[in-house]
């Protein structure tokens, strides 16, 4: 076994002199991907009833899912194929929901597959934000309202202090009167 390793090391060292005698790793040149070819493969892949998660396509083909995002920006063909595949998978998932009566597994990404639902969700969010801002605007006091409020509160505090002082005076007077009568 040690002899085999030595021979392999010698073969590698020969390769260093020039790539003519290179042993290599046996895998060949790394694969390159063409968006147009991947577009066709994506449509074919999406037609398979077992494929329900669009992002699973990329790893099965040997690349990261973010590459599909790049190709959508670069290639009209891939962008259209991606849209078609997305619609096919979305329709299949919706059919599964109807058949099984359970929506839990697909609720999280439903708006990702259904553009109308996505638009509806965005509209709801905008409407909610608009109502919230209106409520905040209505509940926020204007400076003159705040000044009136503070003036009223100062008057109320002065009246309370005056009332407390009057109550103490009455109490002191009644104590003195009670002491004189004893």
N, CA, C and O of each residue as an XYZ file, in Angstrom:
728
protein
N       0.813     -1.181      0.000
C       0.000      0.000      0.000
C       0.865      1.256      0.000
O       0.568      2.207     -0.723
N       1.917      1.275      0.790
C       2.829      2.419      0.838
C       3.484      2.625     -0.517
O       3.739      3.761     -0.917
N       3.758      1.538     -1.228
C       4.374      1.647     -2.555
C       3.414      2.326     -3.526
O       3.837      3.136     -4.351
N       2.100      1.997     -3.433
C       1.108      2.614     -4.317
C       1.012      4.124     -4.067
O       0.865      4.908     -5.005
N       1.097      4.524     -2.786
C       1.043      5.946     -2.466
C       2.259      6.674     -3.021
O       2.150      7.802     -3.502
N       3.413      6.027     -2.952
C       4.632      6.634     -3.465
C       4.522      6.833     -4.969
O       4.914      7.879     -5.486
N       3.990      5.836     -5.678
C       3.822      5.959     -7.125
C       2.845      7.075     -7.474
O       3.051      7.810     -8.439
N       1.784      7.197     -6.686
C       0.813      8.271     -6.931
C       1.457      9.632     -6.702
O       1.214     10.572     -7.458
N       2.284      9.738     -5.653
C       2.986     11.002     -5.382
C       3.933     11.354     -6.514
O       4.048     12.519     -6.895
N       4.628     10.325     -7.066
C       5.543     10.566     -8.191
C       4.758     11.043     -9.410
O       5.203     11.937    -10.131
N       3.585     10.442     -9.639
C       2.774     10.835    -10.784
C       2.323     12.286    -10.634
O       2.299     13.043    -11.605
N       1.972     12.657     -9.432
C       1.558     14.039     -9.183
C       2.726     14.998     -9.378
O       2.563     16.078     -9.945
N       3.897     14.601     -8.908
C       5.054     15.483     -9.045
C       5.442     15.635    -10.513
O       5.927     16.693    -10.912
N       5.237     14.594    -11.326
C       5.494     14.723    -12.761
C       4.532     15.736    -13.372
O       4.902     16.483    -14.278
N       3.321     15.759    -12.885
C       2.317     16.662    -13.434
C       2.678     18.116    -13.160
O       2.259     19.010    -13.895
N       3.455     18.355    -12.105
C       3.821     19.718    -11.773
C       4.695     20.345    -12.851
O       4.686     21.564    -13.018
N       5.440     19.541    -13.576
C       6.343     20.058    -14.601
C       5.564     20.628    -15.783
O       6.058     21.503    -16.494
N       4.400     20.152    -15.981
C       3.554     20.605    -17.084
C       2.289     19.782    -17.028
O       2.336     18.649    -16.548
N       1.217     20.261    -17.469
C      -0.044     19.567    -17.302
C      -0.194     18.366    -18.224
O      -1.228     17.699    -18.203
N       0.790     18.089    -19.007
C       0.768     16.985    -19.963
C       0.547     15.645    -19.274
O      -0.180     14.803    -19.801
N       1.153     15.426    -18.115
C       1.058     14.151    -17.408
C       0.110     14.202    -16.211
O       0.178     13.340    -15.336
N      -0.752     15.179    -16.164
C      -1.628     15.365    -15.004
C      -2.561     14.185    -14.816
O      -3.123     13.653    -15.774
N      -2.718     13.781    -13.540
C      -3.636     12.704    -13.198
C      -5.048     13.277    -13.047
O      -6.010     12.679    -13.529
N      -5.180     14.428    -12.383
C      -6.480     15.084    -12.216
C      -7.359     14.398    -11.199
O      -6.958     13.404    -10.593
N      -8.538     14.912    -11.011
C      -9.455     14.365    -10.022
C     -10.503     13.464    -10.648
O     -11.323     12.895     -9.927
N     -10.506     13.316    -11.963
C     -11.410     12.384    -12.612
C     -12.814     12.924    -12.854
O     -13.659     12.216    -13.401
N     -13.068     14.130    -12.466
C     -14.406     14.687    -12.633
C     -14.537     15.528    -13.890
O     -15.650     15.830    -14.319
N     -13.441     15.900    -14.471
C     -13.493     16.727    -15.661
C     -13.732     18.183    -15.334
O     -13.676     18.593    -14.174
N     -13.990     18.934    -16.337
C     -14.224     20.365    -16.199
C     -15.550     20.612    -15.470
O     -16.510     19.871    -15.685
N     -15.622     21.636    -14.617
C     -16.889     21.927    -13.937
C     -17.990     22.236    -14.952
O     -17.738     22.818    -16.007
N     -19.219     21.832    -14.609
C     -20.345     22.056    -15.513
C     -20.647     23.538    -15.643
O     -20.544     24.303    -14.683
N     -21.019     23.920    -16.846
C     -21.532     25.269    -17.045
C     -23.005     25.124    -17.377
O     -23.421     24.123    -17.959
N     -23.780     26.109    -17.014
C     -25.222     26.037    -17.210
C     -25.665     27.171    -18.111
O     -25.233     28.313    -17.955
N     -26.517     26.850    -19.040
C     -27.095     27.849    -19.933
C     -28.538     28.072    -19.510
O     -29.294     27.108    -19.382
N     -28.938     29.318    -19.290
C     -30.297     29.595    -18.843
C     -31.379     29.038    -19.789
O     -32.433     28.598    -19.330
N     -31.125     29.057    -21.072
C     -32.126     28.568    -22.024
C     -32.328     27.058    -21.881
O     -33.452     26.563    -21.958
N     -31.229     26.336    -21.672
C     -31.316     24.882    -21.481
C     -31.991     24.590    -20.131
O     -32.821     23.686    -20.027
N     -31.630     25.357    -19.113
C     -32.232     25.170    -17.793
C     -33.715     25.522    -17.820
O     -34.500     24.941    -17.071
N     -34.105     26.463    -18.668
C     -35.522     26.825    -18.787
C     -36.330     25.630    -19.281
O     -37.397     25.329    -18.746
N     -35.817     24.955    -20.298
C     -36.504     23.757    -20.817
C     -36.559     22.665    -19.750
O     -37.592     22.025    -19.556
N     -35.433     22.459    -19.060
C     -35.381     21.432    -18.014
C     -36.336     21.769    -16.863
O     -36.938     20.875    -16.270
N     -36.469     23.052    -16.555
C     -37.352     23.473    -15.472
C     -38.812     23.172    -15.812
O     -39.557     22.680    -14.965
N     -39.216     23.463    -17.031
C     -40.592     23.168    -17.450
C     -40.841     21.665    -17.381
O     -41.873     21.226    -16.874
N     -39.900     20.882    -17.888
C     -40.041     19.424    -17.856
C     -40.126     18.937    -16.407
O     -40.947     18.077    -16.089
N     -39.287     19.480    -15.537
C     -39.263     19.101    -14.128
C     -40.577     19.475    -13.447
O     -41.102     18.697    -12.650
N     -41.110     20.655    -13.752
C     -42.342     21.134    -13.116
C     -43.556     20.306    -13.508
O     -44.549     20.288    -12.781
N     -43.495     19.625    -14.638
C     -44.621     18.791    -15.081
C     -44.750     17.519    -14.247
O     -45.812     16.898    -14.224
N     -43.680     17.128    -13.564
C     -43.710     15.924    -12.723
C     -44.602     16.178    -11.507
O     -44.337     17.108    -10.745
N     -45.656     15.374    -11.307
C     -46.583     15.597    -10.186
C     -45.934     15.508     -8.807
O     -46.493     16.018     -7.836
N     -44.795     14.888     -8.702
C     -44.118     14.756     -7.411
C     -43.342     15.997     -7.003
O     -42.916     16.113     -5.854
N     -43.157     16.912     -7.922
C     -42.390     18.126     -7.619
C     -43.332     19.236     -7.166
O     -44.127     19.755     -7.949
N     -43.225     19.592     -5.879
C     -44.108     20.607     -5.290
C     -43.352     21.821     -4.767
O     -43.973     22.815     -4.392
N     -42.035     21.760     -4.736
C     -41.235     22.864     -4.201
C     -40.283     23.338     -5.289
O     -39.332     22.642     -5.647
N     -40.547     24.518     -5.804
C     -39.816     25.047     -6.949
C     -38.324     25.178     -6.682
O     -37.511     24.923     -7.571
N     -37.959     25.572     -5.472
C     -36.539     25.757     -5.156
C     -35.766     24.441     -5.100
O     -34.537     24.462     -5.036
N     -36.443     23.314     -5.122
C     -35.754     22.020     -5.115
C     -35.128     21.721     -6.475
O     -34.246     20.868     -6.577
N     -35.576     22.411     -7.511
C     -35.055     22.169     -8.860
C     -33.548     22.435     -8.936
O     -32.797     21.617     -9.469
N     -33.113     23.575     -8.405
C     -31.704     23.975     -8.532
C     -30.736     22.946     -7.926
O     -29.806     22.528     -8.615
N     -30.917     22.523     -6.668
C     -29.972     21.544     -6.118
C     -29.982     20.216     -6.885
O     -28.948     19.562     -7.020
N     -31.149     19.829     -7.379
C     -31.209     18.596     -8.167
C     -30.400     18.716     -9.445
O     -29.868     17.728     -9.951
N     -30.312     19.937     -9.965
C     -29.551     20.169    -11.187
C     -28.088     20.467    -10.910
O     -27.274     20.476    -11.834
N     -27.740     20.713     -9.646
C     -26.334     20.896     -9.298
C     -25.893     22.338     -9.107
O     -24.708     22.632     -9.260
N     -26.789     23.235     -8.781
C     -26.394     24.613     -8.491
C     -27.265     25.180     -7.381
O     -28.254     24.571     -6.974
N     -26.882     26.352     -6.900
C     -27.615     26.982     -5.801
C     -28.873     27.678     -6.335
O     -28.875     28.164     -7.467
N     -29.935     27.730     -5.533
C     -31.176     28.360     -5.982
C     -31.032     29.831     -6.375
O     -31.785     30.319     -7.217
N     -30.084     30.537     -5.782
C     -29.928     31.962     -6.114
C     -29.514     32.163     -7.574
O     -29.714     33.240     -8.135
N     -28.945     31.139     -8.179
C     -28.581     31.253     -9.599
C     -29.845     31.413    -10.453
O     -29.820     32.087    -11.483
N     -30.952     30.791    -10.019
C     -32.206     30.948    -10.762
C     -32.669     32.403    -10.709
O     -33.228     32.913    -11.681
N     -32.440     33.069     -9.585
C     -32.795     34.485     -9.475
C     -31.989     35.323    -10.464
O     -32.522     36.227    -11.108
N     -30.703     35.011    -10.573
C     -29.852     35.736    -11.525
C     -30.332     35.514    -12.953
O     -30.402     36.455    -13.743
N     -30.660     34.273    -13.282
C     -31.102     33.972    -14.643
C     -32.431     34.650    -14.974
O     -32.672     35.015    -16.125
N     -33.289     34.817    -13.978
C     -34.559     35.516    -14.240
C     -34.291     36.958    -14.660
O     -35.012     37.511    -15.491
N     -33.254     37.563    -14.087
C     -32.906     38.935    -14.445
C     -32.240     38.999    -15.820
O     -32.440     39.955    -16.569
N     -31.452     37.978    -16.142
C     -30.645     37.993    -17.357
C     -31.363     37.461    -18.593
O     -31.117     37.936    -19.702
N     -32.247     36.481    -18.417
C     -32.804     35.758    -19.559
C     -34.328     35.791    -19.562
O     -34.973     35.318    -18.626
N     -34.888     36.349    -20.615
C     -36.340     36.378    -20.769
C     -36.888     34.958    -20.861
O     -37.940     34.667    -20.293
N     -36.195     34.078    -21.563
C     -36.629     32.690    -21.718
C     -36.735     32.014    -20.358
O     -37.730     31.350    -20.067
N     -35.712     32.181    -19.525
C     -35.739     31.547    -18.208
C     -36.807     32.185    -17.334
O     -37.509     31.486    -16.604
N     -36.939     33.516    -17.403
C     -37.946     34.205    -16.598
C     -39.348     33.692    -16.918
O     -40.150     33.470    -16.012
N     -39.645     33.503    -18.204
C     -40.950     32.983    -18.603
C     -41.132     31.538    -18.148
O     -42.196     31.161    -17.656
N     -40.081     30.733    -18.317
C     -40.152     29.331    -17.884
C     -40.360     29.250    -16.370
O     -41.115     28.406    -15.887
N     -39.698     30.116    -15.637
C     -39.840     30.145    -14.184
C     -41.278     30.484    -13.808
O     -41.855     29.858    -12.918
N     -41.849     31.464    -14.477
C     -43.241     31.837    -14.219
C     -44.205     30.705    -14.523
O     -45.149     30.464    -13.770
N     -43.968     30.013    -15.627
C     -44.821     28.881    -15.999
C     -44.691     27.763    -14.973
O     -45.691     27.196    -14.533
N     -43.455     27.448    -14.594
C     -43.224     26.381    -13.604
C     -43.871     26.743    -12.273
O     -44.462     25.892    -11.607
N     -43.758     27.990    -11.899
C     -44.356     28.462    -10.655
C     -45.875     28.293    -10.686
O     -46.483     27.862     -9.706
N     -46.472     28.638    -11.820
C     -47.925     28.494    -11.964
C     -48.339     27.026    -11.948
O     -49.351     26.674    -11.342
N     -47.568     26.174    -12.605
C     -47.890     24.743    -12.644
C     -47.845     24.143    -11.236
O     -48.751     23.417    -10.828
N     -46.785     24.456    -10.513
C     -46.635     23.916     -9.161
C     -47.701     24.499     -8.241
O     -48.253     23.790     -7.400
N     -47.991     25.788     -8.399
C     -49.025     26.424     -7.591
C     -50.382     25.774     -7.804
O     -51.114     25.533     -6.845
N     -50.723     25.489     -9.063
C     -52.002     24.844     -9.369
C     -52.052     23.440     -8.764
O     -53.081     23.017     -8.238
N     -50.935     22.730     -8.846
C     -50.878     21.377     -8.288
C     -51.030     21.416     -6.766
O     -51.730     20.583     -6.190
N     -50.390     22.361     -6.128
C     -50.490     22.480     -4.672
C     -51.911     22.850     -4.265
O     -52.437     22.340     -3.275
N     -52.524     23.740     -5.033
C     -53.900     24.119     -4.740
C     -54.827     22.915     -4.871
O     -55.735     22.729     -4.062
N     -54.591     22.108     -5.887
C     -55.393     20.896     -6.078
C     -55.225     19.952     -4.889
O     -56.199     19.363     -4.420
N     -54.008     19.809     -4.409
C     -53.766     18.972     -3.234
C     -54.520     19.495     -2.013
O     -55.064     18.719     -1.227
N     -54.545     20.806     -1.865
C     -55.285     21.393     -0.746
C     -56.761     21.035     -0.836
O     -57.380     20.658      0.159
N     -57.309     21.154     -2.018
C     -58.724     20.856     -2.205
C     -58.999     19.388     -1.927
O     -59.974     19.055     -1.253
N     -58.153     18.514     -2.438
C     -58.349     17.073     -2.256
C     -58.195     16.644     -0.803
O     -58.961     15.807     -0.324
N     -57.226     17.199     -0.100
C     -56.928     16.766      1.269
C     -57.646     17.579      2.340
O     -57.754     17.141      3.485
N     -58.128     18.738      1.980
C     -58.819     19.569      2.952
C     -57.910     20.148      4.016
O     -58.402     20.686      5.008
N     -56.618     20.058      3.847
C     -55.663     20.593      4.816
C     -54.809     21.642      4.132
O     -54.206     21.383      3.090
N     -54.759     22.824      4.719
C     -53.982     23.885      4.097
C     -52.698     24.214      4.847
O     -51.902     25.022      4.366
N     -52.479     23.621      5.993
C     -51.347     24.002      6.837
C     -49.985     23.933      6.148
O     -49.212     24.884      6.267
N     -49.656     22.864      5.438
C     -48.299     22.800      4.867
C     -48.026     23.875      3.823
O     -46.868     24.225      3.600
N     -49.058     24.405      3.180
C     -48.830     25.317      2.073
C     -49.216     26.754      2.377
O     -49.005     27.633      1.542
N     -49.774     27.013      3.549
C     -50.204     28.370      3.868
C     -49.053     29.355      3.882
O     -49.211     30.502      3.463
N     -47.908     28.926      4.354
C     -46.786     29.842      4.507
C     -46.346     30.453      3.182
O     -45.996     31.632      3.129
N     -46.359     29.664      2.117
C     -45.872     30.160      0.834
C     -46.984     30.305     -0.205
O     -46.708     30.441     -1.397
N     -48.215     30.278      0.238
C     -49.333     30.338     -0.707
C     -49.273     31.583     -1.568
O     -49.486     31.503     -2.778
N     -48.986     32.741     -0.971
C     -48.958     33.966     -1.759
C     -47.768     34.008     -2.715
O     -47.766     34.780     -3.673
N     -46.762     33.183     -2.456
C     -45.608     33.115     -3.356
C     -46.004     32.455     -4.670
O     -45.492     32.816     -5.730
N     -46.906     31.497     -4.601
C     -47.339     30.779     -5.792
C     -48.571     31.408     -6.451
O     -48.769     31.266     -7.658
N     -49.378     32.085     -5.678
C     -50.617     32.649     -6.193
C     -50.481     34.170     -6.250
O     -50.515     34.836     -5.215
N     -50.327     34.718     -7.451
C     -50.081     36.150     -7.604
C     -51.272     36.985     -7.133
O     -51.081     38.063     -6.570
N     -52.498     36.504     -7.355
C     -53.669     37.250     -6.904
C     -53.717     37.321     -5.382
O     -54.045     38.361     -4.810
N     -53.388     36.205     -4.730
C     -53.350     36.198     -3.271
C     -52.261     37.141     -2.774
O     -52.454     37.865     -1.797
N     -51.129     37.128     -3.446
C     -50.022     38.008     -3.078
C     -50.457     39.470     -3.186
O     -50.202     40.261     -2.278
N     -51.108     39.829     -4.285
C     -51.589     41.201     -4.478
C     -52.616     41.561     -3.404
O     -52.618     42.675     -2.880
N     -53.487     40.607     -3.087
C     -54.497     40.842     -2.049
C     -53.838     41.082     -0.693
O     -54.230     41.994      0.035
N     -52.848     40.277     -0.354
C     -52.149     40.427      0.924
C     -51.449     41.788      0.999
O     -51.458     42.437      2.045
N     -50.846     42.214     -0.109
C     -50.192     43.523     -0.125
C     -51.212     44.637      0.061
O     -50.954     45.596      0.788
N     -52.361     44.521     -0.583
C     -53.417     45.514     -0.461
C     -53.912     45.597      0.992
O     -54.142     46.686      1.517
N     -54.073     44.421      1.634
C     -54.497     44.390      3.035
C     -53.477     45.092      3.935
O     -53.846     45.854      4.828
N     -52.205     44.829      3.691
C     -51.152     45.447      4.494
C     -51.149     46.962      4.328
O     -51.018     47.695      5.308
N     -51.295     47.436      3.082
C     -51.333     48.880      2.838
C     -52.546     49.511      3.515
O     -52.435     50.577      4.121
N     -53.702     48.856      3.415
C     -54.927     49.359      4.024
C     -54.776     49.430      5.543
O     -55.157     50.425      6.160
N     -54.227     48.387      6.139
C     -54.015     48.366      7.589
C     -53.067     49.479      8.016
O     -53.304     50.148      9.021
N     -52.001     49.676      7.258
C     -51.040     50.737      7.589
C     -51.693     52.109      7.464
O     -51.433     52.996      8.277
N     -52.541     52.290      6.449
C     -53.219     53.570      6.263
C     -54.174     53.859      7.428
O     -54.216     54.978      7.939
N     -54.927     52.858      7.836
C     -55.854     53.035      8.962
C     -55.074     53.337     10.239
O     -55.462     54.209     11.017
N     -53.987     52.622     10.451
C     -53.171     52.843     11.646
C     -52.633     54.271     11.665
O     -52.654     54.923     12.709
N     -52.154     54.761     10.530
C     -51.614     56.126     10.499
C     -52.717     57.153     10.719
O     -52.483     58.185     11.346
N     -53.925     56.881     10.207
C     -55.042     57.806     10.443
C     -55.413     57.856     11.923
O     -55.650     58.930     12.476
N     -55.463     56.692     12.557
C     -55.783     56.634     13.986
C     -54.731     57.380     14.787
O     -55.067     58.131     15.703
N     -53.459     57.184     14.452
C     -52.389     57.878     15.160
C     -52.500     59.382     14.957
O     -52.290     60.154     15.893
N     -52.833     59.805     13.728
C     -52.965     61.235     13.445
C     -54.128     61.838     14.218
O     -54.030     62.957     14.722
N     -55.220     61.103     14.312
C     -56.385     61.611     15.034
C     -56.167     61.620     16.536
O     -56.698     62.482     17.238
N     -55.397     60.675     17.030
C     -55.189     60.587     18.476
C     -54.045     61.473     18.950
O     -53.864     61.642     20.156
N     -53.281     62.033     18.043
C     -52.188     62.918     18.424
C     -52.741     64.329     18.596
O     -53.354     64.877     17.680
N     -52.525     64.910     19.763
C     -53.050     66.240     20.067
C     -52.236     67.311     19.353
O     -51.022     67.197     19.184
N     -52.946     68.350     18.941
C     -52.287     69.503     18.326
C     -51.668     70.328     19.445
O     -52.090     70.215     20.596
N     -50.675     71.156     19.129
C     -50.001     71.948     20.178
C     -50.959     72.827     20.988
O     -50.820     72.930     22.207
N     -51.932     73.463     20.319
C     -52.859     74.315     21.067
C     -53.756     73.490     21.985
O     -54.127     73.946     23.067
N     -54.111     72.259     21.549
C     -54.901     71.372     22.412
C     -54.091     70.960     23.626
O     -54.614     70.898     24.739
N     -52.828     70.682     23.413
C     -51.943     70.302     24.511
C     -51.811     71.462     25.507
O     -51.848     71.245     26.718
N     -51.658     72.688     25.001
C     -51.524     73.858     25.876
C     -52.805     74.059     26.696
O     -52.736     74.339     27.893
N     -53.978     73.915     26.053
C     -55.249     74.042     26.774
C     -55.371     72.978     27.858
O     -55.814     73.252     28.973
N     -54.977     71.779     27.514
C     -55.031     70.669     28.471
C     -54.150     70.970     29.679
O     -54.573     70.787     30.821
N     -52.924     71.432     29.428
C     -52.002     71.735     30.526
C     -52.542     72.872     31.390
O     -52.418     72.825     32.614
N     -53.146     73.902     30.767
C     -53.721     75.016     31.533
C     -54.872     74.528     32.406
O     -54.981     74.920     33.568
N     -55.716     73.687     31.860
C     -56.847     73.137     32.613
C     -56.346     72.290     33.775
O     -56.867     72.374     34.887
N     -55.336     71.479     33.508
C     -54.781     70.636     34.574
C     -54.147     71.485     35.670
O     -54.242     71.133     36.845
N     -53.505     72.590     35.314
C     -52.916     73.501     36.317
C     -54.015     74.118     37.179
O     -53.883     74.205     38.400
N     -55.107     74.547     36.528
C     -56.229     75.115     37.279
C     -56.823     74.081     38.230
O     -57.139     74.384     39.381
N     -56.968     72.857     37.730
C     -57.515     71.786     38.560
C     -56.616     71.518     39.763
O     -57.097     71.332     40.880
N     -55.310     71.501     39.525
C     -54.361     71.271     40.613
C     -54.453     72.405     41.645
O     -54.435     72.152     42.849
N     -54.553     73.651     41.172
C     -54.670     74.796     42.083
C     -55.953     74.687     42.912
O     -55.944     74.955     44.114
N     -57.054     74.292     42.264
C     -58.315     74.119     42.997
C     -58.202     73.023     44.043
O     -58.704     73.166     45.157
N     -57.535     71.916     43.680
C     -57.359     70.823     44.635
C     -56.532     71.288     45.823
O     -56.851     70.968     46.968
N     -55.469     72.044     45.557
C     -54.625     72.542     46.650
C     -55.415     73.512     47.529
O     -55.303     73.488     48.755
N     -56.202     74.354     46.893
C     -57.029     75.306     47.635
C     -58.041     74.566     48.504
O     -58.270     74.931     49.657
N     -58.634     73.534     47.945
C     -59.621     72.748     48.691
C     -58.962     72.043     49.869
O     -59.523     72.003     50.964
N     -57.764     71.483     49.645
C     -57.045     70.819     50.737
C     -56.700     71.823     51.834
O     -56.817     71.512     53.020
N     -56.279     73.018     51.449
C     -55.935     74.053     52.421
C     -57.171     74.462     53.230
O     -57.103     74.620     54.450
N     -58.289     74.630     52.538
C     -59.535     74.988     53.216
C     -59.966     73.884     54.178
O     -60.425     74.161     55.286
N     -59.817     72.638     53.750
C     -60.181     71.507     54.611
C     -59.300     71.482     55.839
O     -59.796     71.186     56.926
N     -58.010     71.780     55.721
C     -57.105     71.807     56.882
C     -57.507     72.944     57.830
O     -57.517     72.776     59.049
N     -57.831     74.085     57.255
C     -58.239     75.230     58.084
C     -59.504     74.907     58.866
O     -59.598     75.216     60.054
N     -60.471     74.292     58.209
C     -61.713     73.905     58.887
C     -61.421     72.894     59.973
O     -61.971     72.970     61.072
N     -60.552     71.944     59.660
C     -60.209     70.926     60.652
C     -59.510     71.555     61.836
O     -59.811     71.195     62.975
N     -58.577     72.492     61.615
C     -57.870     73.163     62.707
C     -58.845     73.989     63.561
O     -58.763     73.995     64.789
N     -59.744     74.665     62.901
C     -60.718     75.489     63.612
C     -61.616     74.620     64.473
O     -61.906     74.974     65.616
N     -62.054     73.502     63.949
C     -62.915     72.643     64.741
C     -62.167     72.025     65.896
O     -62.767     71.804     66.948
N     -60.888     71.733     65.757
C     -60.087     71.188     66.847
C     -59.956     72.240     67.950
O     -60.078     71.917     69.132
N     -59.709     73.492     67.571
C     -59.562     74.576     68.560
C     -60.890     74.797     69.275
O     -60.894     75.023     70.485
N     -62.000     74.740     68.577
C     -63.311     74.939     69.174
C     -63.619     73.808     70.154
O     -64.165     74.034     71.234
N     -63.256     72.583     69.754
C     -63.485     71.414     70.632
C     -62.640     71.549     71.895
O     -63.109     71.183     72.972
N     -61.426     72.055     71.808
C     -60.523     72.194     72.946
C     -61.050     73.268     73.914
O     -60.918     73.102     75.126
N     -61.635     74.347     73.420
C     -62.146     75.423     74.262
C     -63.397     74.970     75.007
O     -63.632     75.383     76.142
N     -64.178     74.139     74.381
C     -65.393     73.694     75.040
C     -65.099     72.681     76.140
O     -65.968     72.476     76.988
N     -64.005     72.071     76.185
C     -63.680     71.078     77.231
C     -63.330     71.755     78.440
O     -63.022     71.110     79.442
